[in-house]
Amino acid sequence: MTYKNIIDKHHHKLQNITNISRKEVEILISYILQKDITYIHKNYDKFCICQEKIIELIHKRATAYPIEYITNIASFYSEQFFVQEGVLIPRPETELLIDEAITTLQNISNPKVLEIGCGSGVVSIVLAKKVKNISITATDISDTAIKTTKINITKHKQTKNIKVLKSNLFENVPQQKFDMVISNPPYIKNDIKLHKSLSFEPNIALYGGKKGDELLKKIIKEFFLLDVRYLVCEIGHDQKDELRRYFKNFSIKYLKFYKDYAHFDRGFVLERL
């Protein structure tokens, strides 16, 4: 069989889990051959030298197992990052979290940022690339996340700008001056049944408690115990009103909620008094 034959014959097996089934088969072929997609297109009519392996991965992907875990690659903010089982796969909505942080930091010289829950490290790495003279401490409670973040920091040549630290929220964070805390914490209710594809991702990075906002509120509360000016967080689409009520317990100079690409509430930027 040629590569085209393989794609034509097997892409339908992925149609229930993705609307780009042909492209995903191409991605899997590209991954196996360690060639780019252009190579696949130029060699459509060549004999397929890895048919069994391709079919094996198509069947695996057909279970809704994330293609990012198969290829160990996630695209985010026009960059490619290493991901693996045990870390959350970065979503496009989190690019907006970074955009809000960049806008907030633009008038601060040599900003110092603390990220709570760095996962694969994408937020800290993009910030390090986009914000001049930034210094970042990236933390996570997960050993797999810490390892993955370090791999990506090295891959993207940001070892001078980012320090990685294992910590449960603020627990092991050294006492130093930060200008901003940024976080994309778990914020889904514990009893919510997620799409099958999400079942392969770590629960610790998804579920935020019985109501979903417990971890968010803990981050907010502990933030106000520190000498930090800004807090930027991603939130669940239905948590804005409850958080707005919760913020009444604190002295706040500025509060902005922002929406995602689907116009759902997705995060906030806060400046303390």
C-alpha positions as CSV (number, residue, x, y, z in Angstrom):
1,M,0.0,0.0,0.0
2,T,1.0,3.6,-0.6
3,Y,0.8,6.3,2.0
4,K,-2.3,7.6,0.1
5,N,-3.9,4.2,0.2
6,I,-3.3,4.0,4.0
7,I,-4.9,7.4,4.5
8,D,-7.8,6.7,2.3
9,K,-8.5,3.4,3.9
10,H,-8.1,4.1,7.5
11,H,-8.8,7.8,8.2
12,H,-12.6,7.1,8.7
13,K,-11.6,5.2,12.0
14,L,-10.9,8.6,13.5
15,Q,-13.9,10.5,12.3
16,N,-15.8,10.0,15.6
17,I,-13.1,11.7,17.6
18,T,-11.8,14.4,15.3
19,N,-12.9,16.6,12.4
20,I,-9.5,16.4,10.8
21,S,-9.2,12.6,10.5
22,R,-7.1,12.7,7.3
23,K,-4.7,15.2,8.7
24,E,-4.3,13.3,11.9
25,V,-3.3,10.1,10.0
26,E,-0.8,12.2,8.1
27,I,0.6,13.5,11.5
28,L,0.9,9.9,12.7
29,I,2.8,8.9,9.6
30,S,5.0,11.9,9.9
31,Y,5.7,11.0,13.5
32,I,6.7,7.4,12.7
33,L,8.9,8.5,9.8
34,Q,10.3,11.5,11.6
35,K,9.5,13.6,8.5
36,D,7.4,16.7,8.1
37,I,4.0,16.7,6.5
38,T,5.4,18.1,3.3
39,Y,7.4,15.0,2.9
40,I,4.3,12.9,3.2
41,H,2.5,15.0,0.6
42,K,5.4,14.7,-1.8
43,N,5.5,10.9,-1.4
44,Y,1.8,10.1,-1.3
45,D,2.2,7.4,-4.0
46,K,5.3,5.8,-2.6
47,F,5.1,2.4,-0.9
48,C,4.4,2.6,2.8
49,I,7.3,1.1,4.7
50,C,5.6,1.2,8.2
51,Q,2.0,0.1,7.5
52,E,1.6,-2.1,10.7
53,K,2.9,0.7,13.0
54,I,0.6,3.3,11.4
55,I,-2.4,1.1,11.8
56,E,-1.5,0.4,15.4
57,L,-1.3,4.1,16.2
58,I,-4.6,4.8,14.3
59,H,-6.3,2.2,16.5
60,K,-4.8,3.8,19.6
61,R,-5.9,7.2,18.5
62,A,-9.4,5.8,17.7
63,T,-9.9,5.2,21.5
64,A,-9.7,9.0,22.0
65,Y,-6.2,8.7,23.3
66,P,-4.7,12.2,22.7
67,I,-2.6,12.5,19.6
68,E,-0.3,14.9,21.6
69,Y,0.6,12.0,23.9
70,I,1.3,9.7,20.9
71,T,3.6,12.2,19.2
72,N,4.8,13.9,22.4
73,I,4.2,17.2,20.7
74,A,1.7,19.9,21.5
75,S,1.3,23.1,19.5
76,F,0.8,26.2,21.6
77,Y,1.3,29.9,20.8
78,S,2.8,29.0,17.4
79,E,5.5,26.9,19.1
80,Q,5.9,23.2,19.7
81,F,6.3,21.7,23.1
82,F,7.1,18.3,24.5
83,V,4.2,16.7,26.4
84,Q,3.7,13.3,27.9
85,E,1.2,11.4,30.0
86,G,0.8,12.9,33.4
87,V,0.8,16.6,32.2
88,L,-2.1,18.6,30.9
89,I,-2.2,19.2,27.2
90,P,-2.1,23.0,26.7
91,R,-5.3,24.5,25.2
92,P,-5.6,27.5,22.9
93,E,-7.7,29.4,25.5
94,T,-4.6,29.5,27.7
95,E,-2.9,31.7,25.1
96,L,-5.3,34.4,26.2
97,L,-4.0,34.1,29.8
98,I,-0.5,34.8,28.5
99,D,-1.8,37.8,26.4
100,E,-3.4,39.3,29.5
101,A,-0.2,38.8,31.5
102,I,2.0,40.4,28.7
103,T,-0.3,43.4,28.6
104,T,-0.2,43.8,32.4
105,L,3.6,43.5,32.6
106,Q,4.5,45.8,29.7
107,N,5.2,48.8,31.9
108,I,7.2,46.9,34.6
109,S,11.0,46.8,34.3
110,N,12.6,43.5,34.9
111,P,9.4,41.8,36.1
112,K,9.5,38.9,38.4
113,V,6.7,36.3,38.0
114,L,5.6,33.3,39.9
115,E,3.6,30.6,38.1
116,I,1.5,28.2,40.2
117,G,0.9,24.9,38.5
118,C,3.3,25.0,35.5
119,G,2.3,21.7,33.9
120,S,4.4,21.4,30.7
121,G,5.9,24.8,31.2
122,V,4.3,26.5,28.2
123,V,3.0,29.6,30.1
124,S,6.3,30.4,31.7
125,I,8.3,29.7,28.5
126,V,6.1,31.9,26.3
127,L,6.2,34.7,28.8
128,A,10.0,34.4,29.0
129,K,10.2,34.7,25.2
130,K,7.8,37.6,25.0
131,V,8.6,39.8,28.0
132,K,12.0,41.5,28.1
133,N,14.3,40.8,31.1
134,I,11.7,38.7,32.9
135,S,12.5,36.4,35.7
136,I,10.1,33.5,36.4
137,T,9.7,30.9,39.1
138,A,7.6,28.0,37.8
139,T,6.1,25.6,40.3
140,D,4.1,22.4,40.3
141,I,3.3,19.6,42.8
142,S,3.7,16.9,40.1
143,D,7.1,15.3,39.5
144,T,6.1,14.6,35.9
145,A,5.2,18.2,35.4
146,I,8.5,19.4,36.8
147,K,10.4,17.0,34.6
148,T,8.4,18.0,31.5
149,T,8.8,21.7,32.2
150,K,12.6,21.3,32.5
151,I,12.7,19.5,29.2
152,N,10.8,22.3,27.5
153,I,12.8,25.0,29.2
154,T,16.0,23.4,27.8
155,K,14.4,22.8,24.4
156,H,13.4,26.5,24.2
157,K,16.7,27.8,25.7
158,Q,15.1,29.5,28.6
159,T,17.2,28.1,31.5
160,K,18.5,31.5,32.4
161,N,15.0,33.1,32.7
162,I,13.0,30.3,34.4
163,K,13.6,28.5,37.7
164,V,11.6,25.4,38.3
165,L,10.5,24.4,41.8
166,K,8.4,21.5,43.2
167,S,5.7,23.1,45.4
168,N,2.2,22.6,46.6
169,L,0.8,26.0,45.6
170,F,3.0,28.6,47.5
171,E,4.3,26.1,50.1
172,N,8.0,25.9,49.0
173,V,8.2,29.3,47.2
174,P,11.1,31.3,48.6
175,Q,10.3,34.6,50.2
176,Q,11.1,37.2,47.5
177,K,9.5,40.0,45.7
178,F,7.2,39.1,42.8
179,D,5.3,41.4,40.5
180,M,2.8,38.8,39.4
181,V,1.3,35.4,40.2
182,I,-0.1,33.6,37.2
183,S,-2.0,30.3,37.2
184,N,-4.1,28.0,35.1
185,P,-5.3,25.9,38.0
186,P,-7.7,22.9,38.1
187,Y,-11.2,24.4,38.1
188,I,-13.6,21.6,37.2
189,K,-16.1,20.2,39.7
190,N,-15.2,16.8,41.1
191,D,-18.5,15.2,40.0
192,I,-18.3,16.4,36.4
193,K,-18.0,13.5,33.9
194,L,-15.6,14.6,31.2
195,H,-15.3,13.7,27.6
196,K,-13.4,10.4,27.1
197,S,-10.4,12.1,25.6
198,L,-9.9,14.0,28.9
199,S,-9.9,10.8,30.9
200,F,-6.3,10.2,29.7
201,E,-5.1,13.5,31.2
202,P,-4.2,13.9,34.9
203,N,-7.1,14.4,37.3
204,I,-4.9,16.5,39.5
205,A,-4.6,19.1,36.7
206,L,-8.4,19.1,35.9
207,Y,-10.5,18.8,39.1
208,G,-10.5,21.7,41.5
209,G,-12.8,20.4,44.3
210,K,-16.4,19.8,45.0
211,K,-17.5,23.1,43.6
212,G,-14.6,23.4,41.3
213,D,-13.3,26.8,42.5
214,E,-11.8,25.6,45.8
215,L,-8.2,25.7,44.5
216,L,-8.8,29.0,42.8
217,K,-10.0,30.5,46.0
218,K,-7.0,29.1,47.9
219,I,-4.7,30.7,45.4
220,I,-6.5,34.0,45.7
221,K,-6.4,33.9,49.5
222,E,-2.7,33.1,49.7
223,F,-1.9,35.7,47.0
224,F,-3.3,38.4,49.3
225,L,-0.9,37.3,52.1
226,L,2.0,38.1,49.8
227,D,3.5,41.3,48.7
228,V,2.5,40.8,45.0
229,R,0.8,43.4,42.8
230,Y,-1.0,41.3,40.2
231,L,-2.8,38.0,40.0
232,V,-3.8,36.5,36.6
233,C,-5.8,33.3,36.5
234,E,-7.7,31.1,34.1
235,I,-11.2,30.1,35.4
236,G,-14.2,27.9,34.5
237,H,-16.8,29.4,32.3
238,D,-19.4,29.4,35.1
239,Q,-17.3,30.8,38.0
240,K,-17.2,34.5,37.4
241,D,-20.2,35.5,39.6
242,E,-19.0,33.4,42.5
243,L,-15.5,34.7,42.3
244,R,-16.8,38.3,42.0
245,R,-18.6,37.7,45.3
246,Y,-15.5,36.2,46.9
247,F,-13.3,39.1,45.8
248,K,-15.4,41.4,48.1
249,N,-13.4,40.0,51.0
250,F,-10.3,41.6,49.7
251,S,-8.9,45.1,48.9
252,I,-8.7,45.3,45.1
253,K,-7.7,48.3,43.0
254,Y,-8.6,46.8,39.6
255,L,-10.4,43.7,38.4
256,K,-11.1,42.6,34.9
257,F,-12.7,39.3,33.7
258,Y,-11.9,38.3,30.1
259,K,-13.6,35.9,27.7
260,D,-12.3,33.1,25.5
261,Y,-12.6,32.5,21.8
262,A,-16.1,31.1,22.3
263,H,-17.1,34.2,24.3
264,F,-17.2,32.3,27.6
265,D,-15.8,33.8,30.8
266,R,-12.3,32.3,31.0
267,G,-10.1,34.3,33.4
268,F,-9.3,37.4,35.3
269,V,-6.7,40.0,35.9
270,L,-6.5,41.5,39.4
271,E,-4.4,44.3,40.9
272,R,-4.4,44.7,44.7
273,L,-4.6,48.0,46.5
